[in-house]
Amino acid sequence: MESIKDHLGRTFKTLRISLINTCNLACTYCSYSNEESRENRSAGKGNALKPKELMSLIVKLHERLDFSTIRFTGGEPLLYKELPALINGARSLGITDLNLTTNGLLLQKQVPALKAAGLTAINVSLDATDPLTFFMMARRHGLDQTLKGIDAALNAGIAVKINSVLMKGMNHSQVIPLLKYAADKQIIIRFLEIMAMGHLHGKADEYFFSQQEILQLISTQYRFSPIQRKHGATANYWQTEEGNIFGIIANESQPFCTDCDRLRLDVYGNVYGCLSSNYPVPINENLESAELDNRLREALAQKQSTKFTGSKLSMLHIGG
């Protein structure tokens, strides 16, 4: 069977599944306003895939692409009641790298079920350790719940990373506190340059805090050296003299498009080859092999050659 690759040799080895397009936060870089967040809670519910339909698509895609990793995202995936069943289903396919990206508010109570289902790693979105800055970024309270969720996951033996989106003038002053928090917990933190997605498409420059600025700020407190980037990695990594590792996902400053291996599946059964694309490619479990290949190649063609350009598509609908 002919492999699905493009002119740069890129294929799909990681599947990112957006389980739900609602969230219990209203982060400034994701939702335009609190009102938009409330409206998104009821958007498209009647058209969403049922859990069995979603699992059928996962099976069909894995049979064709042989994924090495599945990441469950949202919206907020912990609002999706059937999440443990899907994790268990993916594990039954022989996929052992099963990850979750969450804001952590509901994590503490759900850790036992997630662990039992086979979840191996969690990325927790945490944009501040200061309660006021957390509220300014998330437009909700919940810092304590997120921190307790991180502790619960670590205590259960689940690997944890922190993702921190930085916005100049809003939370860039939290770089050092977040770095110290991660070091105390002995976990990796990754700082994200703001992405030109959704309501920030064409407006992200106002809040842009670059990789160079992040490194310069960290250098005022730490000495560090670079770690060689792995093929397909989204982040560049450094290690401090104390042995702590931090990363930067530099979508703008140092794009990773040339070896991106991610395929995205949304709650409606559409796939996307790139966050920069507004154009969903619909798939379903009844597609013949040749037509599925055509649609996967269509999604693959969406990948950018050199640079992430952003999209009007909200992160609520496609995940990070």
N, C-alpha and C positions, 0 to 999 in steps of 0.2 A: 504494500500500500504506500502510495506516494506521501512523503512527509509534508506537513504544512509549514513552510518556511518562506521568508521574503528575501529580498536581494541582499540584506545585511546578515542573513542567517538566523534571524529572530524567529522564535516559535512561541507556543504557549505552554508553560510548565507550572505556572501558579494560577489558580482560580480564586478570584475574590468575589464573594457572593454578598450582595446587598439584600439582606433579609427583609428589611422593613424601611419605609421612607418617613418614619416619624422618630422623634427624639424627646427625651425628658429634659434636655437643655436647649438653649437658644443662642449658641455661640455666635459671636459677632462676625466671624469669618465664614459662617455657614448659613445662618438665617439673617435675612435683611432686618427683621424686627421681631418682637414678641408676637405680633399679630400674624406675621407670616408663619411662624412656628406653629401657632394654633391652627391656622388654615391647613398646614401640611399634615396635621394629625388625621384629618379625615379625607385626604386626597387619594383617590384611586383605590379605595379599599376593596371595592367590588371586583376589580380587575386583577388583583394580586394572585399569584400562583398559590395553590394549596400545597401543603407540605409534601404530599405524595407526588404531586406534579414536579415540584422543585427537585425532589430526590431523584426522580426519573431523568431529569435533565442533567443532574450531576453525574449519574451513571453513564448516560449517553456521551457526554463530553469527555469523561475520564477514559472510556473505552477507546475513544478516538485519539486523545491527546496524552494519556498516561501522565497525569499531574503528579508532581512531587510534593506540592503544598496546596492546601486549601485554607483561605482566610475568610472568616465570617465577619461581615461589617454591617452597617446600616446607612442612615439613621443610627439608632441605638439597638444593636442586636439582642441585648438582654431583655428587651421588651417583646421579643419573639418567643412565644411559649414553647414551641417545638424545637428550640435550639439544641438541647441535649440529644434528642432523637436524631437530628440531622448530623450532629458530630459523630454519634455512634454509627450511623449509616455510612458516613464517609470513611470511618475507620474500618468498617467491614469490607471496603473496597481495597484495602491494603495501603491506604494513604496514612502515613504515620506522623506527618508534619501538619498538625491541625491547630490553627491559630485563630485568635479572636481580637478584634479591635473594639474597645468599649470606653465610655467615659467613666465607668467604674461605680456609678451611683448604686446600682443594684447588685454589684459583684459579690459582696460579702455573703449574702444569703445563698447565692447560686453556685458558689465555688464547689461544694461537695458534688452536686449533680454534674457540673461541667467536668470535674476531675474523673468521676466515674464513667462518663461518656467517652473519655479518651482525649480531651483537650490537652495539648502539650505546651502552649505558649499564649500569653496575653500581652497585647500592647494597650496600655492605659493612657488615654488622653488627659494630660494634666498641664494646664497653661500657667499655673501660679501656685505657690505655697502660701501666699498671703491671702487671707479670706476676702479682703476688699477687691484685690486685683482679680481673684478667681471669679467673684460676682460680676465684675465689670466685663470680663471676657465671656462668661457663660450665661450671664443675665439670669442666673438662678443661684441659690445657695446650694451647697452640697460638698464642699471641700472635705469635711470630716468623713462623709460616706465614702468618697473616692479613696482617701488614705486608708480607711479601714478595709476597703476592698483589696487594695494592693497588699496589705499585710496578710489578709486571709489567703490570697493566691500564693504568696510566698510560703506561708506556713503549710500549705497543701502540697508544696513541691512543684508548683507550676512556674515555669520561667516567665519573668515579667520584664518588659521594657516600658519606658515612658516616652510618649510623644508629646512635644510641646511646640505648638504653633506660635511663632513670635510676630507681634505687630508693633512696629515702632510707635512710640508715644503711648502705648497701652500696657504692654507687659514685657518689653525688652529688658526692663530693670530686674526681671525675675530670673535672668539667665544664671547668675551665680547662686542664688538661693535654691533653684531647681537642681543645679549641678551638685550642690552640697547635699541636698536631700537624697539624690540618687546614689551618691558616694556612700552616705550613711547606711543605705539599704543594700549596698553592693549590687546595684542593678544598672543596666545601661540606659542612658537617656539619649534621645535624639531630638535635636532642635530642627524645626521645619521653617523654611522660608515660606512666606505667605503665598498661597496659590490663587491665581486669577480665575476663580470659579464662581459661578452663580452671580450674585449681586455685586461681587468684586471684580467681575470680568471687565477689563479696561480701566479699573480704578485701584488695583492692588499696589501701584507704585507709592501711593500716599502712606502706606503702612509697611513698606518693604524694609526688612532688616536683613542684610546680606550675610552670606557665609563669612566674608572677610570681617564684617563688623562683629559677628558673633565670636570669631576666633580672637579678634583684638580685645574684646571685653573679657573673655576667659583668660587671656594672657596676663591680665592685671593681677590675677590671683593664683594662676597655675602655670607650670611648665609642662609641655606636652609634645608628643611626637606623632606623626601620622602612621596609620596602619594601612597596608595595601588593600585596596578595594577588591571585593570578590565580584566575580562575573554575575551580572544581573542584580546586584545590590542597589537599593534605592539611596543608601546613605554612604557618605564618607565618614571614616572613623579615625579618632585619635585616642591616645592613652596618656594619662597624666603620669608624672613621676611617682605619684602615690599608687599607681596601678589601676586607676579607675578609667573606664572607657566611656566616651561620649561620641555621638555622631551628629552629622548635619545632613538633612535632606535638602539639597540645594537645587530645587527645581529650576531656578532662574540662573544662578551663578555658575553651576556646574551640572548641567542636565545629564540624566542617565538613560536617555532615549535609545541610544545605539544598541544596547543589549537588554532592553526591557523584555521580560517574558510573561507579563501578566495579561490575563483575560478577565473581564468583568462581566458578571451576570446580575441583572437587576431583578426586582421583585415581580416584574411583569413577564419575565422570560426573554428579555433582550440581552444581547451580548454587545460589549464595546471592547475595542482593542486599545483604546487610549482615552484618558480623561479629557484630552483636547477635542474629542469628537462629540458633537451634539446629536449624532445620527445613530439611533438604535438599530441593531440587526436582530430581527426576531427569529427565534428558533423554537421548536417544539419536539416532543418525544417521537412524533410520527414522521419526521423528516427522513427521507432516504439518504443513504450514505453520501452519494454524490452531491446532493443539495446541501447537506450539512457542511461538507467540505467547502462548497462555494461560499457559504455564509461565513464560515470561519476565516476563509481567505479575505473576504470583504472586511471583516473586523480587523484582521492583521494589517490590511492596507491603511487602516486609520492611524497606525503608529507614526509618530513624527520621526524624521530622519536625524535631527540634531537638537531640537529645542522644544520644550513644553510651551504651548501657546495659550493654554487655558480654554475655558468654555463657559457658556451661559448656563450650563447644566448645574443644578445645585448639588452640593456634596450630600445633602440629605437624601438624594435619590440614587446616588451611585457609590457612596462611601469614599474613604480616603485611600 
